Amino acid sequence: MRVATDIGGTFTDLVCLEFNKKGEPIGVKVAKSDTTPSNFEQGILNTISKGEVNLKEIDFFAHGTTVVINALTERKGAKTALITTKGFRDVLEIARCNRPDLFNFNFIKQKPFVPRYLRFEVEERIDYKGGVIKDLTTSSLNKIIYECKKEKVEAIAICLLHAYKNPIHEIELVKQIKEIDSSIEIIASHQVTREWREYERTSSTVLSSYVLPIAKKYLNNLEAKLASKGLQNKPYIMQSNGGITTIKDVKSNPITMVESGPASGVFGAIALGKVINKKNLIVLDIGGTTAKCALVENGQVKITTNYKIEHSRTEAGYPIQTPVIDIVEIGNGGGSIAWIDEGGKMHVGPKSAGAMPGPAAYGRNGKNLTTTDANIITGRIHPDYFLGGEFKPDYESIEKAAKPLCDALNGSKEDIAKGILRIANSNMINALKLISVNKGYDPRDFTMVVIGGGGAMHGADLARELQVKELIIPPHAGVFSAFGMLMSDIRRDYLRTNVLTLTDNEKSTIVNTFNEMKKEAITNFEADNTASEKVKFTYYADLRYAGQEHYVKVLLNNFSETTSLTDIISHFHNEHKKHYSFELDTVVELVNFHLVAEVEVDKPDFPKIRPTNKKLKDAIFDIRQVDFDDLGVQDTTFYHRDLLEPNMNFKGPAIIAEKATTTVVSPLHSVNIDVYGNLILTLENN
């Protein structure tokens, strides 16, 4: 058996693939349980129990978690101190002086995660080329550690000037601190990122240090509890770069888990796309708390280190320089709360009802109307399939939650519900445009894959708005992020800043730098008992025109000592023109080296559906009225997804119900089921 679990903001998901002795897939189990924020590993154990999975029979276990992002956004990390180069104590405070929305006077300057009284300095200096100008002086170190202990500091972040180029002083500082007091967790910037940009590097190190104790404790507890329940092999952890890695690796730099769940869903969609020959995808993952989307071009998703948390029109956010798939995330999901501002305008999200108390329909004393409640009011969720059929919607609570909105807007419950869905869809459309239209891509050239508990409910409306002709809802879409973890390889990203001009004189430097990074990667994999010949390398470079501030990431196909720099430059010109609509006849600079080291793991095949010669009518279990907003209230056929078989097809309006999600088929869509059980919705006319 191969198992993956994914902790979301509202639910914890499990997918279990079972195989026969020939290695052929014979069955899929899925389970969904409430996320348990006070004790995350309990939510995992609940899904294992619910899915009746025997841990002793598991060969491979992968796990994605929101522990890191939750600790950051909820400010529940460790009390953290910062040690930096003398004169740079206030880098966190100064930050970047560019507002996200220049003319928005509601801009809020966010507080740094480390207050000034816990930011310390040491004397040392390394120049931008890595040369030592002033040796490290540690005479003040005992006093610093004394102050940290007095203030009950749990973690120390170390970020010295230009340590990305030469970490010699950081290494010595870590060594001496551990000799003085080994009880405090320590992380240095060269362990987190080897890219330049002083503020971003400091922020990344501080945030990784801030979550280090809580992540270590969580991962240790998870590992111990799974082992005590019978798991034989150590679990793998999903990272933000779309790859899995060992628990040991993640514990040394936990910030790599910051977006682990969304990444796995995207890579699962890429794996599915390869099987069904769809390489250009828009992937939309709607959960209970957030909606995430990413664009896949020719089977590849972009990886970026320009990632921020809590970034909005009025907040600059906190940068994290760790490889993350290029994803847009907004606070809109099934649990997003509808509310009215002071001007009488209705909004949906970003605040969520979570799992407790959850939407009003859960009957757990939730007093706010949510997107899920709106879908129930419009008839898009069948009462027999609410929460996997475990509960009936609490209609009385829905009425109570809707009343304040109805009174304020002088509308009926049905009008309010349609308004909520329009606003939620509008928010998601804006997010989808950020990854497509705003970056020069035409959505009509892509197939949309929708996953997550809410993806299939909104996918048809969103595809119609963007004029996307084809929409795919894979089997077990509600837990697809967990499924994606079973399709991910072990991956580590290595980045180094070394600014140089792309000329033949620098060719040897480029080759030598990549070779040094390869040696580091092989050493790390060999420490995990992985043979060097199993490691596959992919080469990227961040390039820019001389005089520019930022850069474009370029894939260096089949890079070797014989690779022509002229070809690399030509490729950069094409990529720059695609992104910014122009190219320049000027010198090209290489800023960052980016090496991806991967070890392929055995992946299961997507299981095909075995036909049993059922008829389409066998899948029908109800016909009732559903409100499709501008398309009107229509008599709608309800289908059991589990009873739909390959080559069945029908036209909307329809609702397709399954345990973990519901698919809404608008009157403008037709449905076909392929050999893998994917629902393929085609927009017939608009």
C-alpha positions as CSV (number, residue, x, y, z in Angstrom):
1,M,0.0,0.0,0.0
2,R,1.0,3.6,-0.7
3,V,-0.5,6.3,1.5
4,A,-0.5,10.1,1.5
5,T,-2.1,12.5,3.9
6,D,-2.6,16.2,3.5
7,I,-3.5,18.6,6.4
8,G,-5.6,21.5,5.1
9,G,-7.0,24.5,6.9
10,T,-10.4,22.8,7.3
11,F,-10.0,19.1,6.5
12,T,-7.3,16.4,6.7
13,D,-7.3,14.1,3.7
14,L,-6.0,10.6,3.1
15,V,-5.5,8.6,-0.1
16,C,-4.5,4.9,0.0
17,L,-3.6,2.9,-3.1
18,E,-3.6,-0.8,-2.8
19,F,-1.7,-3.1,-5.1
20,N,-1.6,-6.9,-5.8
21,K,1.7,-8.9,-5.8
22,K,2.3,-8.0,-9.4
23,G,2.3,-4.3,-8.5
24,E,-1.0,-3.6,-10.3
25,P,-3.4,-1.2,-8.6
26,I,-6.5,-3.0,-7.2
27,G,-8.2,-0.3,-5.2
28,V,-8.3,3.2,-3.8
29,K,-9.4,4.2,-0.4
30,V,-10.0,7.9,0.6
31,A,-10.9,9.4,3.9
32,K,-11.6,12.9,5.1
33,S,-11.6,14.2,8.7
34,D,-11.6,17.5,10.5
35,T,-8.3,19.2,10.9
36,T,-7.2,19.3,14.5
37,P,-5.2,22.5,15.0
38,S,-4.2,21.9,18.6
39,N,-2.9,18.4,17.8
40,F,-2.3,18.1,14.0
41,E,-1.1,14.5,14.0
42,Q,-4.4,13.4,15.6
43,G,-6.3,14.5,12.4
44,I,-4.0,12.1,10.5
45,L,-4.6,9.2,12.8
46,N,-8.3,9.9,12.5
47,T,-8.2,9.6,8.7
48,I,-6.1,6.4,9.0
49,S,-8.7,5.0,11.4
50,K,-11.6,6.2,9.2
51,G,-10.1,4.7,6.1
52,E,-9.4,1.4,7.9
53,V,-5.8,1.5,6.8
54,N,-3.3,-0.9,8.4
55,L,0.0,1.0,8.9
56,K,1.9,-2.3,9.0
57,E,1.1,-2.9,5.4
58,I,2.3,0.5,4.1
59,D,5.4,0.6,1.9
60,F,5.4,4.3,1.2
61,F,3.9,7.2,3.3
62,A,4.0,10.8,2.2
63,H,2.7,13.8,4.1
64,G,1.9,17.4,3.5
65,T,1.0,19.9,6.2
66,T,-0.1,23.4,7.0
67,V,1.7,23.5,10.3
68,V,4.3,26.0,9.1
69,I,2.0,28.4,7.3
70,N,-0.5,28.3,10.2
71,A,2.2,29.0,12.8
72,L,3.3,32.0,10.7
73,T,-0.1,33.5,10.0
74,E,-1.5,32.9,13.5
75,R,1.8,34.0,15.2
76,K,2.1,30.8,17.1
77,G,5.8,30.1,16.5
78,A,8.7,30.3,18.9
79,K,10.1,33.4,20.6
80,T,13.0,34.2,18.2
81,A,16.2,36.3,18.4
82,L,18.3,37.5,15.5
83,I,22.1,37.8,15.4
84,T,23.5,39.9,12.5
85,T,26.5,41.9,11.4
86,K,27.2,45.1,13.3
87,G,25.2,48.0,11.8
88,F,22.5,45.8,10.2
89,R,20.3,45.2,13.2
90,D,17.4,47.1,11.7
91,V,17.2,45.4,8.3
92,L,14.0,43.7,9.3
93,E,12.5,47.0,10.5
94,I,13.6,49.0,7.4
95,A,12.4,46.2,5.0
96,R,11.6,47.4,1.5
97,C,10.3,51.0,1.0
98,N,7.9,50.1,-1.8
99,R,4.2,50.0,-1.0
100,P,2.2,47.2,-2.8
101,D,-0.4,49.8,-3.8
102,L,1.4,53.2,-4.2
103,F,-1.7,55.5,-3.7
104,N,-3.4,53.4,-1.0
105,F,-3.2,55.5,2.2
106,N,-4.5,52.6,4.3
107,F,-1.1,50.9,4.0
108,I,0.0,49.2,7.2
109,K,3.6,48.7,8.1
110,Q,3.8,45.2,9.5
111,K,5.7,44.4,12.7
112,P,8.8,42.3,12.3
113,F,8.7,38.8,13.8
114,V,11.7,39.7,16.0
115,P,11.4,42.8,18.1
116,R,14.4,45.2,18.3
117,Y,15.4,44.2,21.8
118,L,16.0,40.6,20.6
119,R,18.1,41.7,17.6
120,F,21.8,41.5,18.4
121,E,25.0,42.4,16.5
122,V,28.5,40.9,16.2
123,E,31.6,42.4,14.7
124,E,32.6,40.9,11.4
125,R,32.6,41.8,7.8
126,I,32.7,39.8,4.5
127,D,32.6,41.7,1.2
128,Y,30.2,40.9,-1.7
129,K,32.9,38.7,-3.4
130,G,33.2,36.6,-0.2
131,G,36.4,38.0,1.0
132,V,37.0,38.5,4.7
133,I,37.4,42.2,5.5
134,K,37.1,41.9,9.3
135,D,37.4,38.6,11.3
136,L,34.6,37.4,13.5
137,T,34.7,38.7,17.0
138,T,32.7,36.7,19.5
139,S,33.6,38.4,22.8
140,S,29.9,39.6,23.2
141,L,28.5,36.1,22.6
142,N,28.1,35.0,26.2
143,K,26.2,38.2,27.0
144,I,23.9,37.7,24.0
145,I,23.1,34.1,25.0
146,Y,22.5,35.3,28.6
147,E,20.0,37.9,27.3
148,C,18.3,35.2,25.2
149,K,17.9,32.8,28.1
150,K,16.6,35.6,30.3
151,E,14.0,36.5,27.7
152,K,13.1,32.8,27.2
153,V,14.1,32.8,23.6
154,E,13.5,29.4,22.0
155,A,15.2,29.9,18.6
156,I,18.0,32.0,17.2
157,A,18.3,33.1,13.6
158,I,21.8,34.1,12.3
159,C,22.1,36.2,9.2
160,L,25.5,37.8,8.5
161,L,26.3,40.2,5.6
162,H,27.2,38.4,2.4
163,A,27.0,35.0,4.0
164,Y,25.3,33.7,0.9
165,K,28.7,34.1,-0.8
166,N,30.9,32.9,2.1
167,P,29.3,31.4,5.2
168,I,32.5,30.9,7.2
169,H,31.6,33.3,10.0
170,E,28.0,31.9,10.3
171,I,29.4,28.4,10.6
172,E,31.8,29.5,13.4
173,L,29.0,31.4,15.1
174,V,26.7,28.4,15.2
175,K,29.5,26.2,16.5
176,Q,30.3,28.6,19.4
177,I,26.7,29.2,20.4
178,K,26.1,25.4,20.6
179,E,29.2,25.1,22.9
180,I,27.7,27.8,25.2
181,D,24.1,26.5,25.2
182,S,22.8,23.6,23.1
183,S,19.2,24.0,24.3
184,I,18.3,26.8,21.9
185,E,17.4,25.9,18.4
186,I,19.7,27.7,15.8
187,I,19.4,28.2,12.1
188,A,21.8,30.2,9.9
189,S,21.0,32.0,6.6
190,H,23.3,29.8,4.5
191,Q,21.2,26.8,5.6
192,V,18.0,28.5,4.3
193,T,19.1,30.4,1.2
194,R,22.3,31.2,-0.8
195,E,20.7,34.0,-2.7
196,W,21.5,37.7,-2.3
197,R,19.1,40.5,-1.2
198,E,19.8,41.3,2.4
199,Y,16.2,41.9,3.7
200,E,14.7,38.9,1.9
201,R,17.5,36.7,3.2
202,T,17.1,37.9,6.8
203,S,13.3,37.6,6.7
204,S,13.6,34.0,5.3
205,T,16.1,33.0,8.1
206,V,14.0,34.5,10.8
207,L,10.8,32.9,9.6
208,S,12.4,29.5,9.3
209,S,13.8,29.9,12.9
210,Y,10.4,31.1,14.1
211,V,8.8,27.8,13.1
212,L,11.7,25.5,13.8
213,P,10.8,24.4,17.3
214,I,7.1,23.8,16.6
215,A,7.9,22.0,13.3
216,K,10.5,19.8,14.9
217,K,8.1,18.9,17.7
218,Y,5.3,18.1,15.3
219,L,7.5,16.0,13.0
220,N,9.0,14.1,15.9
221,N,5.5,13.4,17.3
222,L,4.2,12.4,13.9
223,E,7.1,10.0,13.3
224,A,6.8,8.4,16.7
225,K,3.0,8.0,16.6
226,L,3.1,6.5,13.1
227,A,5.8,4.1,14.2
228,S,4.0,3.1,17.3
229,K,0.9,2.3,15.2
230,G,3.0,0.0,13.0
231,L,4.5,2.1,10.1
232,Q,7.8,0.4,9.2
233,N,9.4,3.0,6.9
234,K,10.0,6.7,7.7
235,P,7.5,9.0,6.1
236,Y,8.4,11.5,3.4
237,I,7.4,15.2,3.7
238,M,6.0,17.3,0.9
239,Q,7.8,20.6,0.1
240,S,6.8,23.8,-1.5
241,N,8.9,23.0,-4.6
242,G,6.7,20.1,-5.6
243,G,9.1,17.4,-4.4
244,I,9.1,15.2,-1.3
245,T,12.1,14.8,1.1
246,T,13.1,13.2,4.3
247,I,11.9,14.3,7.7
248,K,15.6,14.9,8.7
249,D,16.0,17.3,5.7
250,V,12.9,19.3,6.6
251,K,13.8,19.6,10.3
252,S,17.0,21.4,9.3
253,N,15.0,24.0,7.4
254,P,11.2,23.8,7.9
255,I,10.4,26.9,5.9
256,T,10.5,24.6,2.8
257,M,7.1,23.2,3.9
258,V,5.4,26.6,3.8
259,E,3.2,25.7,0.8
260,S,3.5,21.9,0.7
261,G,-0.2,21.1,0.2
262,P,-0.9,23.3,-2.8
263,A,2.3,22.1,-4.5
264,S,1.3,18.5,-4.4
265,G,-2.1,19.1,-6.0
266,V,-0.4,20.9,-9.0
267,F,2.1,18.1,-9.5
268,G,-0.6,15.5,-9.3
269,A,-2.4,17.4,-12.1
270,I,0.9,17.5,-14.1
271,A,1.2,13.7,-13.7
272,L,-2.4,13.3,-14.8
273,G,-1.8,15.6,-17.8
274,K,1.0,13.4,-19.0
275,V,-1.2,10.3,-18.9
276,I,-4.1,11.9,-20.9
277,N,-1.7,14.0,-23.1
278,K,-2.7,17.4,-21.8
279,K,0.4,19.5,-21.2
280,N,-1.0,23.0,-20.9
281,L,-3.1,23.2,-17.8
282,I,-4.7,25.8,-15.4
283,V,-4.9,24.0,-12.1
284,L,-7.4,25.3,-9.5
285,D,-7.6,23.9,-6.0
286,I,-10.5,25.1,-3.8
287,G,-10.5,23.9,-0.2
288,G,-12.4,24.9,2.8
289,T,-10.3,27.9,3.6
290,T,-8.4,29.0,0.4
291,A,-8.4,28.7,-3.3
292,K,-5.0,28.1,-5.0
293,C,-4.2,28.2,-8.7
294,A,-1.2,27.7,-10.9
295,L,-0.4,27.6,-14.6
296,V,1.4,24.6,-16.3
297,E,3.0,25.2,-19.7
298,N,4.2,22.2,-21.7
299,G,4.1,20.0,-18.6
300,Q,6.2,22.4,-16.5
301,V,5.2,24.7,-13.6
302,K,7.4,27.7,-12.7
303,I,9.3,27.7,-9.5
304,T,10.0,31.0,-7.8
305,T,11.9,32.3,-4.7
306,N,10.0,35.6,-4.8
307,Y,7.4,34.4,-2.4
308,K,5.6,36.3,0.3
309,I,3.1,35.6,3.0
310,E,0.4,38.1,4.1
311,H,0.9,40.2,1.0
312,S,-2.1,42.4,0.1
313,R,-3.0,45.9,-1.2
314,T,-2.4,47.4,2.2
315,E,0.4,45.1,3.5
316,A,3.8,44.5,2.0
317,G,3.9,41.0,3.5
318,Y,7.0,39.0,4.6
319,P,9.3,37.5,1.9
320,I,10.5,34.0,2.0
321,Q,13.4,33.0,-0.3
322,T,12.7,29.3,-0.7
323,P,11.7,27.5,-3.9
324,V,7.9,27.6,-4.2
325,I,5.8,26.7,-7.2
326,D,4.5,29.9,-8.8
327,I,1.0,29.9,-7.2
328,V,-1.6,32.4,-6.4
329,E,-3.6,31.9,-3.2
330,I,-6.6,33.8,-2.0
331,G,-8.8,33.5,1.1
332,N,-11.8,32.0,-0.7
333,G,-13.0,28.4,0.0
334,G,-16.1,26.5,1.2
335,G,-15.9,28.0,4.7
336,S,-15.3,31.6,3.6
337,I,-17.7,33.9,5.5
338,A,-20.0,36.4,3.9
339,W,-20.0,39.8,5.6
340,I,-21.0,43.4,5.0
341,D,-18.7,46.3,5.2
342,E,-19.5,49.8,6.6
343,G,-20.6,51.0,3.2
344,G,-23.2,48.2,2.9
345,K,-21.3,46.1,0.4
346,M,-21.1,42.3,0.8
347,H,-17.8,40.5,0.7
348,V,-16.8,36.8,0.9
349,G,-13.7,35.8,2.8
350,P,-10.8,35.9,3.5
351,K,-12.0,34.9,7.0
352,S,-13.1,31.3,7.2
353,A,-15.4,29.4,9.5
354,G,-12.9,26.5,9.5
355,A,-14.0,23.0,10.6
356,M,-15.1,24.2,14.0
357,P,-17.7,25.6,14.1
358,G,-17.6,25.5,10.3
359,P,-20.4,26.7,8.0
360,A,-23.9,27.2,9.5
361,A,-25.0,24.0,7.8
362,Y,-22.6,21.9,9.9
363,G,-24.9,22.5,12.9
364,R,-22.0,23.3,15.2
365,N,-23.2,26.6,16.3
366,G,-21.7,28.4,13.3
367,K,-23.4,31.8,13.1
368,N,-22.1,33.0,9.7
369,L,-23.3,32.2,6.2
370,T,-20.5,30.7,4.0
371,T,-19.9,29.7,0.4
372,T,-20.9,26.1,1.4
373,D,-24.2,27.3,2.8
374,A,-24.8,29.3,-0.4
375,N,-24.3,26.1,-2.5
376,I,-26.8,24.3,-0.3
377,I,-29.4,27.1,-0.6
378,T,-29.1,27.0,-4.4
379,G,-29.6,23.2,-4.4
380,R,-26.1,22.4,-5.7
381,I,-25.3,20.1,-2.8
382,H,-27.6,17.1,-2.4
383,P,-28.6,16.7,1.3
384,D,-27.7,13.0,1.1
385,Y,-24.2,13.8,0.1
386,F,-23.4,16.6,2.5
387,L,-20.0,16.0,4.3
388,G,-19.7,12.6,2.6
389,G,-23.3,11.7,3.6
390,E,-22.3,11.6,7.3
391,F,-24.6,14.5,8.2
392,K,-27.7,16.3,6.9
393,P,-27.5,20.1,6.4
394,D,-28.8,22.0,9.4
395,Y,-31.4,24.1,7.5
396,E,-32.5,25.9,10.7
397,S,-29.0,27.2,11.3
398,I,-28.7,28.3,7.7
399,E,-31.9,30.4,8.1
400,K,-30.6,32.0,11.3
401,A,-27.2,32.8,9.7
402,A,-28.8,34.2,6.5
403,K,-31.2,36.6,8.4
404,P,-28.7,39.4,9.2
405,L,-27.6,39.5,5.6
406,C,-31.2,39.4,4.3
407,D,-32.2,42.3,6.6
408,A,-29.1,44.4,5.7
409,L,-29.5,43.9,2.0
410,N,-33.3,43.7,1.9
411,G,-33.1,40.4,-0.1
412,S,-34.3,36.9,0.1
413,K,-32.1,34.0,1.3
414,E,-31.9,32.8,-2.3
415,D,-30.7,36.2,-3.6
416,I,-28.1,36.4,-0.9
417,A,-26.8,32.9,-1.8
418,K,-26.5,33.8,-5.5
419,G,-24.7,37.0,-4.5
420,I,-22.2,35.0,-2.3
421,L,-21.5,32.6,-5.2
422,R,-21.0,35.5,-7.7
423,I,-18.6,37.3,-5.3
424,A,-16.7,34.1,-4.6
425,N,-16.4,33.3,-8.3
426,S,-15.3,36.8,-9.1
427,N,-12.5,36.6,-6.5
428,M,-11.4,33.3,-8.0
429,I,-11.5,34.7,-11.6
430,N,-9.2,37.5,-10.5
431,A,-6.8,35.0,-9.1
432,L,-6.9,32.9,-12.3
433,K,-6.2,36.0,-14.4
434,L,-3.1,36.7,-12.3
435,I,-1.5,33.5,-13.4
436,S,-2.8,33.6,-17.0
437,V,-4.0,36.8,-18.7
438,N,-1.7,39.1,-16.6
439,K,1.3,37.0,-17.7
440,G,0.6,37.0,-21.4
441,Y,-1.3,33.6,-21.5
442,D,-4.7,33.1,-23.2
443,P,-6.8,30.8,-20.9
444,R,-8.5,29.5,-24.0
445,D,-5.3,27.7,-24.9
446,F,-5.4,25.7,-21.7
447,T,-7.4,22.9,-20.1
448,M,-8.6,23.6,-16.6
449,V,-8.2,20.9,-13.9
450,V,-10.2,21.5,-10.8
451,I,-9.4,19.8,-7.5
452,G,-10.1,20.2,-3.8
453,G,-13.4,19.8,-2.0
454,G,-14.9,23.0,-3.7
455,G,-13.1,22.9,-7.1
456,A,-15.7,20.9,-8.9
457,M,-18.5,23.0,-7.5
458,H,-17.2,26.2,-9.0
459,G,-15.2,24.9,-12.0
460,A,-17.9,25.1,-14.6
461,D,-18.8,28.7,-13.9
462,L,-15.1,29.8,-13.8
463,A,-14.3,28.0,-17.0
464,R,-17.3,29.6,-18.7
465,E,-16.2,33.1,-17.6
466,L,-12.6,32.5,-18.9
467,Q,-14.0,30.8,-22.1
468,V,-12.0,27.7,-21.3
469,K,-13.5,24.9,-23.5
470,E,-12.4,21.9,-21.5
471,L,-12.6,21.2,-17.8
472,I,-11.4,18.0,-16.1
473,I,-12.4,16.8,-12.6
474,P,-10.2,13.8,-11.7
475,P,-11.4,10.9,-9.6
476,H,-11.2,11.6,-5.9
477,A,-10.8,15.3,-6.7
478,G,-11.7,16.3,-3.1
479,V,-8.5,14.6,-1.8
480,F,-6.4,15.1,-5.0
481,S,-3.6,17.1,-3.2
482,A,-2.9,14.0,-1.1
483,F,-3.0,11.9,-4.3
484,G,-0.4,14.2,-5.9
485,M,2.1,13.4,-3.2
486,L,2.2,9.8,-4.5
487,M,3.2,11.3,-7.9
488,S,6.1,13.4,-6.6
489,D,9.9,12.6,-6.7
490,I,12.4,13.4,-4.0
491,R,13.7,16.8,-4.8
492,R,16.2,19.4,-3.5
493,D,16.8,22.8,-4.9
494,Y,20.3,24.5,-4.7
495,L,20.6,28.2,-5.5
496,R,23.6,30.4,-5.5
497,T,24.1,34.1,-6.3
498,N,27.1,34.9,-8.4
499,V,26.6,37.9,-10.7
500,L,28.6,37.6,-13.9
501,T,28.4,38.6,-17.6
502,L,27.5,35.8,-20.1
503,T,30.7,35.9,-22.1
504,D,33.1,33.1,-23.1
505,N,35.6,34.4,-20.4
506,E,33.1,33.3,-17.7
507,K,32.2,29.9,-19.2
508,S,34.6,28.0,-16.9
509,T,33.1,29.8,-13.8
510,I,29.6,28.8,-14.9
511,V,30.6,25.2,-15.3
512,N,32.6,25.1,-12.1
513,T,29.8,26.6,-10.0
514,F,27.3,24.1,-11.3
515,N,29.8,21.3,-10.6
516,E,30.3,22.5,-7.0
517,M,26.5,22.5,-6.5
518,K,26.3,19.0,-7.9
519,K,28.9,17.7,-5.5
520,E,26.9,19.3,-2.6
521,A,23.7,17.6,-3.8
522,I,25.4,14.2,-4.2
523,T,26.9,14.5,-0.7
524,N,23.5,15.2,0.8
525,F,21.8,12.3,-1.0
526,E,24.5,9.9,-0.1
527,A,24.0,10.9,3.5
528,D,20.4,9.5,3.0
529,N,21.9,6.3,1.6
530,T,20.9,7.3,-2.0
531,A,23.4,6.3,-4.7
532,S,24.8,9.2,-6.8
533,E,23.9,7.6,-10.1
534,K,20.2,7.8,-9.1
535,V,20.3,11.6,-8.9
536,K,19.0,13.5,-11.9
537,F,20.0,17.1,-12.4
538,T,18.1,20.0,-14.1
539,Y,19.8,23.3,-14.7
540,Y,18.3,26.8,-14.5
541,A,19.8,30.3,-14.5
542,D,18.3,33.6,-13.4
543,L,19.2,36.0,-16.2
544,R,18.7,39.8,-16.8
545,Y,19.9,42.6,-19.1
546,A,22.8,44.6,-17.6
547,G,21.3,47.4,-15.6
548,Q,18.1,45.7,-14.7
549,E,17.1,44.9,-11.1
550,H,15.1,41.7,-11.5
551,Y,15.5,38.7,-13.7
552,V,13.9,35.9,-15.7
553,K,14.4,32.2,-14.8
554,V,15.6,30.2,-17.9
555,L,15.8,26.5,-18.2
556,L,19.2,25.4,-19.5
557,N,18.3,22.3,-21.5
558,N,20.9,19.5,-21.4
559,F,23.5,21.9,-19.9
560,S,27.1,20.7,-20.2
561,E,30.6,22.1,-20.7
562,T,29.9,22.2,-24.5
563,T,26.7,24.2,-24.2
564,S,26.8,27.3,-26.3
565,L,26.3,30.6,-24.3
566,T,24.9,32.1,-27.5
567,D,22.0,29.5,-27.3
568,I,21.4,30.4,-23.7
569,I,21.3,34.1,-24.5
570,S,18.9,33.6,-27.4
571,H,16.6,31.5,-25.1
572,F,16.7,34.4,-22.6
573,H,15.7,36.9,-25.2
574,N,12.7,34.8,-26.1
575,E,11.6,34.3,-22.5
576,H,12.0,38.0,-21.7
577,K,9.9,39.0,-24.7
578,K,7.2,36.5,-23.7
579,H,7.1,38.0,-20.1
580,Y,7.6,41.7,-20.9
581,S,6.8,42.1,-24.6
582,F,10.3,43.4,-25.6
583,E,13.9,42.4,-25.9
584,L,17.1,44.5,-25.8
585,D,20.4,44.4,-27.8
586,T,22.6,44.6,-24.7
587,V,24.8,42.6,-22.4
588,V,23.1,39.7,-20.5
589,E,24.0,38.9,-16.9
590,L,23.7,35.7,-15.0
591,V,22.6,36.4,-11.4
592,N,21.6,33.1,-9.8
593,F,22.5,29.5,-10.5
594,H,19.7,27.1,-9.8
595,L,20.3,23.4,-9.7
596,V,17.4,20.9,-9.2
597,A,18.5,17.5,-7.9
598,E,15.8,14.8,-8.1
599,V,15.6,11.1,-7.3
600,E,12.7,9.3,-9.0
601,V,10.5,7.2,-6.8
602,D,8.3,4.4,-7.9
603,K,4.9,6.0,-8.8
604,P,1.6,4.2,-9.1
605,D,-0.2,4.3,-12.5
606,F,-3.4,6.1,-12.6
607,P,-5.9,3.2,-12.3
608,K,-8.3,2.6,-15.1
609,I,-11.9,2.1,-14.5
610,R,-13.1,-1.4,-15.2
611,P,-16.4,-1.3,-17.1
612,T,-19.3,-3.4,-15.6
613,N,-21.7,-2.6,-18.5
614,K,-23.9,-0.4,-16.3
615,K,-26.3,1.9,-18.0
616,L,-26.3,5.7,-17.5
617,K,-29.7,5.5,-15.9
618,D,-28.3,3.3,-13.1
619,A,-26.2,6.2,-11.9
620,I,-29.2,8.5,-11.5
621,F,-30.5,8.9,-8.0
622,D,-32.6,12.1,-8.0
623,I,-34.1,14.9,-10.1
624,R,-34.7,18.2,-8.3
625,Q,-34.5,21.9,-9.0
626,V,-31.2,23.7,-8.9
627,D,-30.5,27.4,-9.2
628,F,-27.9,28.2,-11.9
629,D,-28.0,31.9,-11.4
630,D,-28.3,33.7,-14.8
631,L,-29.2,30.4,-16.5
632,G,-32.2,30.1,-14.2
633,V,-33.7,27.5,-11.9
634,Q,-33.8,24.2,-13.8
635,D,-34.8,20.6,-13.2
636,T,-31.5,18.8,-12.7
637,T,-30.4,15.2,-12.8
638,F,-28.3,13.9,-9.9
639,Y,-25.8,11.2,-10.6
640,H,-23.7,8.9,-8.3
641,R,-20.1,9.4,-9.6
642,D,-19.1,5.9,-8.4
643,L,-21.6,4.4,-10.9
644,L,-20.4,6.4,-13.9
645,E,-18.3,4.4,-16.3
646,P,-16.0,5.1,-19.3
647,N,-17.6,6.4,-22.5
648,M,-20.8,7.5,-20.7
649,N,-21.8,11.0,-21.7
650,F,-24.7,13.3,-21.1
651,K,-25.5,17.0,-21.1
652,G,-26.1,19.5,-18.3
653,P,-27.7,20.6,-16.2
654,A,-26.5,17.9,-13.8
655,I,-25.0,17.4,-10.4
656,I,-22.5,14.6,-9.9
657,A,-22.2,13.6,-6.2
658,E,-19.3,11.6,-4.6
659,K,-18.0,11.2,-1.1
660,A,-15.5,14.1,-1.0
661,T,-16.9,16.6,-3.4
662,T,-19.8,17.5,-5.8
663,T,-19.5,18.4,-9.5
664,V,-21.8,21.1,-10.8
665,V,-22.5,20.7,-14.5
666,S,-24.1,23.9,-15.9
667,P,-26.8,23.7,-18.7
668,L,-24.0,24.9,-21.1
669,H,-21.7,21.9,-20.5
670,S,-21.7,18.3,-21.7
671,V,-19.9,15.5,-19.8
672,N,-17.9,12.6,-20.9
673,I,-16.2,10.0,-18.7
674,D,-12.8,8.7,-19.9
675,V,-11.0,5.4,-19.2
676,Y,-9.5,6.8,-16.0
677,G,-12.8,7.9,-14.6
678,N,-12.1,11.6,-15.2
679,L,-15.1,13.8,-15.7
680,I,-14.4,15.9,-18.9
681,L,-16.8,18.9,-19.1
682,T,-16.9,20.6,-22.5
683,L,-18.4,24.1,-23.0
684,E,-20.9,23.7,-25.8
685,N,-21.8,27.3,-26.4
686,N,-21.7,30.6,-24.5
